[in-house]
Amino acid sequence: MFAQDTWGPLKAALAEFNSAQIGFTMHTFSLANHRYGFTAASGAHAAENAHKDPFAWMEAMFANQDKFWDEPTDNLTGTQVFELFGQVAEDAPGLRIPKDEFVAALKSRPVNLATRTTWKLGCANAVSNTPTFFANGARFAADDTWTKAQWVQFFNQVLSQ
Protein backbone atom coordinates (compact mmCIF):
# COMPACT_ATOMS: atom_id res chain seq x y z
CA MET A 1 0.00 0.00 0.00
CA PHE A 2 1.13 3.52 -0.60
CA ALA A 3 2.13 6.04 1.92
CA GLN A 4 -0.57 8.68 2.17
CA ASP A 5 1.69 11.49 0.97
CA THR A 6 2.45 9.59 -2.23
CA TRP A 7 -1.09 8.93 -3.37
CA GLY A 8 -2.27 12.49 -4.13
CA PRO A 9 0.44 13.39 -6.67
CA LEU A 10 0.43 9.89 -8.16
CA LYS A 11 -3.36 9.87 -8.56
CA ALA A 12 -3.25 13.32 -10.17
CA ALA A 13 -0.57 12.15 -12.61
CA LEU A 14 -2.50 8.99 -13.50
CA ALA A 15 -5.50 11.17 -14.37
CA GLU A 16 -3.40 12.68 -17.19
CA PHE A 17 -3.39 9.32 -19.00
CA ASN A 18 -6.09 6.93 -20.14
CA SER A 19 -6.36 3.24 -19.35
CA ALA A 20 -5.13 2.32 -22.84
CA GLN A 21 -1.86 4.09 -22.03
CA ILE A 22 -1.27 3.01 -18.44
CA GLY A 23 -2.56 0.09 -16.42
CA PHE A 24 -2.14 0.69 -12.71
CA THR A 25 -2.25 -2.04 -10.09
CA MET A 26 -1.98 -1.66 -6.34
CA HIS A 27 -0.64 -4.59 -4.35
CA THR A 28 -1.23 -4.45 -0.63
CA PHE A 29 1.74 -5.05 1.65
CA SER A 30 1.20 -4.91 5.38
CA LEU A 31 4.15 -4.00 7.52
CA ALA A 32 4.67 -5.98 10.72
CA ASN A 33 5.17 -2.84 12.79
CA HIS A 34 1.56 -1.78 12.20
CA ARG A 35 -0.68 -3.80 14.52
CA TYR A 36 -3.70 -3.73 12.20
CA GLY A 37 -1.79 -3.44 8.92
CA PHE A 38 -2.85 -6.88 7.73
CA THR A 39 -6.49 -6.10 8.43
CA ALA A 40 -6.22 -2.74 6.66
CA ALA A 41 -4.62 -4.47 3.66
CA SER A 42 -7.38 -7.09 3.75
CA GLY A 43 -9.91 -4.30 3.39
CA ALA A 44 -8.76 -3.61 -0.17
CA HIS A 45 -9.45 -7.24 -1.06
CA ALA A 46 -12.78 -7.18 0.78
CA ALA A 47 -13.77 -4.09 -1.21
CA GLU A 48 -12.77 -5.74 -4.46
CA ASN A 49 -14.75 -8.88 -3.57
CA ALA A 50 -17.79 -6.63 -2.99
CA HIS A 51 -17.27 -5.23 -6.51
CA LYS A 52 -16.16 -1.88 -5.11
CA ASP A 53 -13.07 0.14 -5.90
CA PRO A 54 -10.11 -0.93 -3.72
CA PHE A 55 -8.68 2.55 -4.24
CA ALA A 56 -11.76 3.95 -2.48
CA TRP A 57 -10.82 1.72 0.47
CA MET A 58 -7.25 2.98 0.37
CA GLU A 59 -8.44 6.59 0.40
CA ALA A 60 -10.86 5.86 3.24
CA MET A 61 -8.02 4.32 5.23
CA PHE A 62 -5.81 7.34 4.61
CA ALA A 63 -8.61 9.56 5.90
CA ASN A 64 -9.10 7.36 8.98
CA GLN A 65 -5.72 5.78 9.67
CA ASP A 66 -5.24 7.77 12.86
CA LYS A 67 -8.04 5.66 14.39
CA PHE A 68 -6.01 2.48 13.93
CA TRP A 69 -2.63 3.35 15.42
CA ASP A 70 -1.62 1.62 18.64
CA GLU A 71 -2.79 4.24 21.14
CA PRO A 72 -6.38 4.64 19.84
CA THR A 73 -6.83 0.85 19.72
CA ASP A 74 -5.02 -0.06 22.95
CA ASN A 75 -8.23 -0.48 24.95
CA LEU A 76 -10.33 -1.99 22.17
CA THR A 77 -10.95 -5.68 21.61
CA GLY A 78 -10.14 -7.23 18.25
CA THR A 79 -13.87 -7.41 17.56
CA GLN A 80 -14.26 -3.70 18.26
CA VAL A 81 -11.42 -2.87 15.88
CA PHE A 82 -12.99 -5.00 13.14
CA GLU A 83 -16.25 -3.14 13.74
CA LEU A 84 -14.36 0.13 13.35
CA PHE A 85 -12.96 -1.06 10.01
CA GLY A 86 -16.50 -2.02 9.03
CA GLN A 87 -17.77 1.43 9.93
CA VAL A 88 -15.12 3.01 7.71
CA ALA A 89 -16.26 0.82 4.79
CA GLU A 90 -19.91 1.66 5.43
CA ASP A 91 -19.29 5.42 5.60
CA ALA A 92 -16.71 5.77 2.83
CA PRO A 93 -17.71 7.42 -0.45
CA GLY A 94 -17.25 4.95 -3.26
CA LEU A 95 -17.73 1.98 -0.93
CA ARG A 96 -20.86 2.14 1.23
CA ILE A 97 -20.46 -1.55 2.07
CA PRO A 98 -22.69 -2.56 4.99
CA LYS A 99 -20.57 -2.90 8.12
CA ASP A 100 -21.59 -6.49 8.91
CA GLU A 101 -20.94 -7.57 5.31
CA PHE A 102 -17.51 -5.94 5.30
CA VAL A 103 -16.49 -7.40 8.67
CA ALA A 104 -17.56 -10.86 7.49
CA ALA A 105 -15.46 -10.38 4.34
CA LEU A 106 -12.44 -9.32 6.41
CA LYS A 107 -12.71 -12.59 8.32
CA SER A 108 -13.27 -14.74 5.23
CA ARG A 109 -10.78 -17.24 3.90
CA PRO A 110 -10.73 -15.83 0.32
CA VAL A 111 -9.86 -12.33 1.55
CA ASN A 112 -7.28 -13.72 3.97
CA LEU A 113 -5.63 -15.75 1.20
CA ALA A 114 -5.65 -12.81 -1.23
CA THR A 115 -3.97 -10.61 1.38
CA ARG A 116 -1.38 -13.28 2.14
CA THR A 117 -0.69 -13.73 -1.57
CA THR A 118 0.00 -10.05 -2.15
CA TRP A 119 2.19 -9.96 0.96
CA LYS A 120 4.18 -12.93 -0.38
CA LEU A 121 4.48 -11.18 -3.75
CA GLY A 122 5.97 -8.19 -1.97
CA CYS A 123 8.41 -10.41 -0.07
CA ALA A 124 9.41 -12.20 -3.28
CA ASN A 125 10.19 -8.78 -4.77
CA ALA A 126 12.23 -7.68 -1.73
CA VAL A 127 9.67 -5.11 -0.60
CA SER A 128 10.53 -4.04 2.92
CA ASN A 129 8.81 -0.68 3.19
CA THR A 130 6.08 1.40 1.69
CA PRO A 131 5.82 2.97 -0.72
CA THR A 132 7.71 0.74 -3.15
CA PHE A 133 7.21 1.12 -6.87
CA PHE A 134 7.52 -1.17 -9.88
CA ALA A 135 6.99 -0.38 -13.56
CA ASN A 136 6.62 -3.25 -16.00
CA GLY A 137 7.88 -5.57 -13.27
CA ALA A 138 11.06 -3.62 -12.54
CA ARG A 139 11.61 -1.79 -9.28
CA PHE A 140 12.44 1.88 -9.65
CA ALA A 141 13.58 4.65 -7.36
CA ALA A 142 10.56 6.84 -6.76
CA ASP A 143 9.69 8.07 -3.33
CA ASP A 144 6.93 9.81 -1.46
CA THR A 145 8.34 13.25 -2.31
CA TRP A 146 7.63 12.96 -6.04
CA THR A 147 5.33 15.63 -7.41
CA LYS A 148 2.64 15.20 -10.03
CA ALA A 149 5.05 16.64 -12.61
CA GLN A 150 7.71 14.06 -11.73
CA TRP A 151 5.20 11.22 -12.05
CA VAL A 152 3.95 12.52 -15.40
CA GLN A 153 7.55 12.81 -16.62
CA PHE A 154 8.25 9.24 -15.50
CA PHE A 155 5.14 7.85 -17.21
CA ASN A 156 5.97 9.72 -20.41
CA GLN A 157 9.49 8.25 -20.37
CA VAL A 158 8.11 4.73 -19.93
CA LEU A 159 5.54 5.25 -22.68
CA SER A 160 8.19 6.54 -25.11
CA GLN A 161 10.28 3.37 -24.85
N, C-alpha and C positions, 0 to 999 in steps of 0.2 A: 504494500500500500504506500501511497505517496505521503510525504510530509505535507502538512497543510499549506505551508508557504509556497510549495512547488506547484500545487494544483491550479491556482488562479492564472498565472502566466501561461502555463502549459495548455490549459483549457482554452484560453483566449487565442493562443497560436493555432491550436487544432481547428478552431472555428474559421480560420482563414483558408482551409483546405476542404475538399469534399471527400466523401468516403471512397470514391474511385481513386483518389490520389494517395490517401493515407488510411490504413487500417490501424486502429489503436486498441490494444488489449491491456487490461490491468490484471496483474496477478497479485493476489493477496499474499502477504508474508508477515506473519505475526512474530514479533520479537519477544524473547523470553523475559525480558525485563519489564514488560507491560502485563500486569496480572490478568487483565481481561482482553489482551491482544488477540488471542485465538478466537474468542467469542466475537469480537468486533470484526475480524476477518471473515468469520463464518456468516456474518450478516450479509456480506456481499453475495455469497452463494445462496443464502436464503432468499434474498431479493430476486436474484436471477431465477430461482426455482419457482417463484411466485409470478414470473413473467413481468418483473419490474426492472427498472434500470439500476444495475449495481453501482453506477456512478452517483445516483441519487442517494444511495445508502452511504457511500463514501462522503458525500457532501454533508449529509445529516450527521455523520459521526464527527466530522470536523467541527460542525456547529455545536456539538454536544460533548466533545471528548473530555472536557473538564469535569464532567459528571462521573467519569469512569477511572480517574486516577486513583491511586491508593487511598489517600486521605478521605475523599468523599464516599468511598465504598468500604472503608474499614469496619464500620458497624452494621453493614448490610449482609444478609445471608446470600448465598449463591442464587437462590430462587428470586430474591428481591432484585438482584442485579440483572438477571435474565428478564424480569418484568420491566425493568428500566430500559433495557435494550428494546423490548417489545413496544414500549411507549414511544420511543424515538421513531421506530418504523411506522407506527400508527399515525404519528403527527407529521411526519416528514413529507413535504411537497414532493411529488413524483413517486411516492411509495404508497402511503395510506393503506398499509397492510394491517389488518386487524391484529391487535397485540397477541391474543392467544394463538392465532395462526402463525405468527412470526416466531414466537417462543417455541412452539412445537417444531417448527422448521429448524431452529437453532439446535435443538436437541436430537434431530433426526440423523440417522446413519448416512443418507446420501450427502447431506450438507457437511457432516463431519468428515467424510471421506474426500469430498471435493476440497475442503480446506486443508486437509493433510496433504493432498496431492500437490496443491499449489505451493505449500510450504516445502515439500520435498523438491519440487522444481527449483525453487529459490536456492535451496542447499546445494543441489547439483550444479547450479550456476555460480556458486561461491558468493551468494548474497549474504551479507552479514549486517547490513544496515539499510535503513530506508531514508530517502529514496535511492533506488538503484535503477538504472536505465539500460535498456537494450534496444537496438534498432536492427531489424533483420537478423536477429539472433546474436548479434555481437554487442558486448558491453561497451558503453562509451562514457566518457567523463563529463557528464552534466552534473549540476548540483542544484540545491534549492535556492540559489541566488540568481539563476538564469531569469532573464526578462522575457517578455513575449517576443521582442525583436530577436533575441538570441535563439529562441525556439524556432521561430519562422525561418531564420537564416539556416539553422541546422536542417530543418525539413526540406528546404529548397536545395541544399547541398546533396542530401540523400536522393531526392527526386531527380537531380540532374545527372546522377551516375548511371 
